[in-house]
Amino acid sequence: MILAGFLIAVWLAGYEPSLNKDAKSDIRKSSINTYNNDNVQQDGLRPLFHFTVPDKWKNDPQRPVYANGQYHYYYLYNGDYPSGSGTEWRHAVSSDLVNWQDKGIAIPKFTTVNGDVWSGSVVVDEENTAGFGPGAFIAILTQPSGNGGKQEQFLWYSSDGGDTFMPYRTEPVLANPGSADFRDPKIIWDDGSGKWVMTLAEGDKIGFYASSNLKEWQYVSGFVTEDIGLVECPDLYVLRADDGQYRYVLGVSANGKGVGKPGTYAYWTGSFDGTAFVPDRTEPQWLDYGFDWYGAVTFEDGAAGDLFDHRYALAWMNSWDYPDNNPSVREGYNGMDSIVREIRLAHREDGYTLLSTALPALQSKTLGTEVYPRIELEGNESLHPAGAAYRLDADISWSSIRNTGFRLMESPDGKSHADIGVYAEGGYLYVNRGSTGNPDRTGDCAESRAPLSPDARKVHLTIFVDRLSIEVFVDDGETVFSNLVFPDAKDQGISLYAEGGTAVFENVVIRTYSSR
């Protein structure tokens, strides 16, 4: 993925959140709420349980690999941010995907004639197919090569367990055939063909390539997408659905906002024979309906004996619509990831779909718990504030209602808040951040929506709040929202609301989180 030009100058004039132009009711109307930087400096903004860059800048995650009891995670890092450009790969490790240890730079930028290093993927070459030794870490990644600045694919290898990588020659292992966009290789081993398979982002197309040794690649087919713009960071893997069927999943980061879809991770289920991918249906599904879940990667549960039952996913929590509009810039860093989620494949009447759930390991962050067994209301009711980082679970049911949900990050005067709820009258779920600080200045990204069945009369919400973000998992995780939100430090209120009818809130559990 190309590192966009930075717009840090916009922050020098102060922060001004956007206005929601599409409010449907009084409780959802937006108001301008200027960000108070004094509170930022006093309290600190670094999230308590999300992965954040130690300093400067991060964007694309690279797919973690599991070796010797640890997940090895690499991501694009710019130590010269905001004044200088170019990315390199920084390395972190974890045994539980919640607590991470920084390992420093693994692949530095500008060390060969081919410039800095962009996105790609790592595999552990257990069978020594590339000839660098059994268990060598092999990274294949995009560089804007010395060949006229073309995007081409290069191989780097590590013989010290992934801590440092060396370039394998300065020529590409996959040269650019003449495409303006030719990047973000993702490598998997395909048992059916007995070869390595690469997916590559090529404009609106995903190219498929095959190799027996990771050094020589042949084009085998392509999958052309429609109405989701330029695609990036492709993904291909196999899962076994809950009906016992095995399906391939082809994913890609894309922008469907022009056709009323998200700008996150689009995916198709289907079949793959080592050469061509055939989708089960033409239209993609979306793994997240928020504004800030981009450059996503999925990866295997390295500790599991069954690699097809489930896998994990994480994404960069930001958007190229506003990459630098983040108050953490004033604290010396800009870059965080979503929580790692577990994904499974489920069979539905109209096909297969991915379900997302949060990792149980997050419970280790619990500092305290508060329970509200049952609250029935029409109107508003406040709960005790839970601090700046917590998990909230709740069942909401209704017989007839217009709008119901939670106000979170609420200011003492009630004017600033983020709303998570059900707009039953309009037939959708939503997260509205227009009434509090957020990165969008246009007002176009104030409210993210996902469809709600017209027959629905209840939902279960699992909500994660962590200083700069809100992530919402609905019901069994078929719908997820991930959004950046920038409240003042003092804005920690929680309240319930129901309009145009009565809502019943049951099993409301709030787990306050610590950074430990």
Secondary structure, DSSP 4 states (H G I P E B T S, - for coil): ---PPP-THHHHT-------TT--SGGG--------HHHHHHH----SSS-B-SSEEEEEEEEEEEETTEEEEEEEEETTTTT----EEEEEEESSSSS-EEEEEEE-SSSSTT-S---EEEEEETT-SSSS-TTEEEEEEEEE-TTTT-EEEEEEEESSSSS--EES-SS-SB---S-S--EEEEEEEETTTTEEEEEEEETTEEEEEEESSSSS-EEEEEEE--SS-S-EEEEEEEEE-TTS-EEEEEEEE---GGGT--SSEEEEEEEE-SS-EEESSSSPEES--SS--EEEEEEE-TT-S-SSS-EEEEEES--TTSTT--GGGGGTEE-BBPPPEEEEEEEETTEEEEEEEE-GGGGGGEEEEEEEEEEEEEEEEEE----SEEEEEEEEEESS-SEEEEEEEE-TTSSS-EEEEEETTTTEEEEE-TTS--S-SSSTTSEEEEE--TT--EEEEEEEEESSEEEEEETTTTEEEEEE----TT--EEEEEEEEEEEEEEEEEEEEE---
